[in-house]
Amino acid sequence: MQALPAGGGMLAVAAAEADVRASLDGVSGLGVAAVNGPSSVVVSGPADALDEIARHWRERGVRTRALTVSHAFHSPLMEPMLAEFRSVLDGLGFSAPLLPVVSNVTGAVADPAELTDPDYWVRHVRQAVRYADGVTALRDAGVDTFLEIGPQSVLTALTAEILPDALTVAVQRRDRDESAALLGALADLHVHGVTVDWRAWFAGTDATRVDLPTYAFQHQRYWLPTGRVRPGDVSGAGLGDAGHPLLGAAVTVAGAEMVLLTGRLSLATHPWLADHVVSGAVLLPGTALAELAVRAGDETGTPRIRDLTFAAPLVLPETGAVRVQVRVGAPDGTGGRPVAIHSQPDGDSDWTAHAEGVLDPPRVEEPTVAWPPAGLTEVDLTDWYPTLAGHGLSYGPTFQGLRRLWTGDGEAYAEVALPDEATAEASRFGVHPALLDATLHPAGLVLPGDGPRVPFTLDGLQVHAAGARVLRVRLTRAGDAVRLAAVDE
């Protein structure tokens, strides 16, 4: 492959396979190189043709990304090496695999005779990688646990997007210590009922077995039969399931026209919150408080935030957890309802008020954002997040969502996106707090003065469509405030 001429490349397109193939009609030398998900396709071929396809999709508001590769793999540009590759394969001996193999060529469980045919491997180099079909084939075969053995967690994120209910575990992650990541993966498998040989893990160490307490053990299995562990059933305590990643239960208070939602937050149960650090402390972002208020408003038919003022930051401790309560009161004369959000650390008797405001019934108007932005200057984002860190706003990968940014004439346009690791949970939020937080990162560009800004009050916030993974945003100045309009793809 390395003997092939340069000039080729690969482009990821966030669109369906049929739509991507249709866009390739009339463009010479291009082909679909991989189908990684329902809206994750890779195109491969000459670099100039890829530029044309990238412009085609960007004009339609679809996200694209050039891959860092040396050649246009799985494309017509592979054809000059196929004959020599075939001759090399003729000199090899093939044996049937000991384990079932799902073919990336067909997306189905392969026949052993197929895998021992040299022609199969020639097709493998040239044809598209049908990863999404392969994952679906495994599900149809009864597989519900996926382990990625590799240097990072790209396939784990793809698999979780295709099969949200499956257990997906990565042995290594790019931003974590190797030994800790491996141990974490084994523990994740273990607590979901997968057998782990811990003797192999402790081999060569000074670890020794200890005697168990001297009472008779009942040999009874308590693992859930399949899939991930789900939150406990709270109906036995007279509560309703809140159905939200940050909240556990909801209850209507008798005789008071009041609704109360409760939850428990910690860095152990919600590790992505550790990526939001302000002045050295891990804070629950204001966008998460807004998400809690909107979810509480869903219970009462008042999901629009008339105003929400942040009174005090909610600090998440390194260990332990905080209890959260979201209270919606009786309606006032305008149809609005007061909302308040409080927290209480474990082991503490005092409650802290973090936000208060008013919730209104929804309105029918929806925001619009002209895309792509015209007549504005694109901003280089290379030093964007290091600069924010210098001002005390240290965002980890989950909150570094700003992908592109344009500014001019007192307004700013931005495209923000969740990282692959966070997209699997996006559908459970109205808007994922990290994604909504990223829409506000350019706010300082449309307000007078220097330095970053953080929100103090939100007014008129309404979610029209839930579960976005990418948002296109327009920010304009409104006095001392910023007006935000955001739409999904």
Summary of the structure (lengths in Angstrom):
residues: 489
radius of gyration: 26.2
end to end distance: 36.7
largest distance: 84.7
contacts: 1412
relative contact order: 0.08
helix: 28%
strand: 27%
